[in-house]
Amino acid sequence: TRLLKLLPSINENFADGKKPGRKGLAKRVGVNCKQSVSKLRKIAKNSSGEKQRMAHWCANMKAGKKE
């Protein structure tokens, strides 16, 4: 019971500095990963920087998905 009294006082320490409820990177840069692979490739082609990288990543993850 003593341990249970100590648990609420423990603060989470996330190594990456993120808070648990923070949006994912794709959502923060404005890429919807639920779109089709071809739409994601089009977004990647017409974007630059982090948005382009995340669109490519999402498209690659969807393309490799087994259904």
FENDAHU-V823703 format. One record per pair of residues at least 24 apart in sequence whose C-alpha atoms are under 10 Angstrom apart, sorted by the first residue. I is the first residue (numbers start at 1). GAP is how many residues later the second one is. D is the distance in whole Angstrom. If there is no record, write none. Layout:
i = {I/I}
gap = {GAP/GAP}
d = {D/D}
This chain:
i = {25/25/25/26/26/26/26/26/26/26/26/27/27/29/29/29/30/30/31/31/31/32/33/33/33/33/33/34/34/34/35/35/36/36/37/37/37/38}
gap = {25/26/29/24/25/26/27/28/29/31/32/24/27/24/25/26/24/25/24/25/27/26/24/25/26/28/29/24/25/28/24/27/26/27/24/25/26/25}
d = {9/9/8/9/7/10/9/6/8/9/8/10/9/10/8/10/9/9/6/10/9/9/9/6/8/9/8/9/10/9/9/9/8/9/9/7/7/10}
